[in-house]
Amino acid sequence: MLTCFIFNFAGIISYKYVDNTGELTTVDLTCTLNDEEYYFSVTYDEQYSDADILIAQIEDYFTDRGGEVIISE
């Protein structure tokens, strides 16, 4: 199930939305679960609010299962 979760988000995470200004923000997540590490990178512009939802869902997934998430911008 975790593999399915990762592949589903991999498609979303790799999508980059660029507005007219071209200014992007990237958030990196390092997640640990059952002694394994997973890395995610979310890139978005200021109008792409779905990125906040995606980051929260990734964080919830790992913390709800006893894992840890480190978020860095």
Helices and strands as residue ranges (DSSP letters): H 2-13, E 25-33, E 36-44, H 50-64, E 68-72
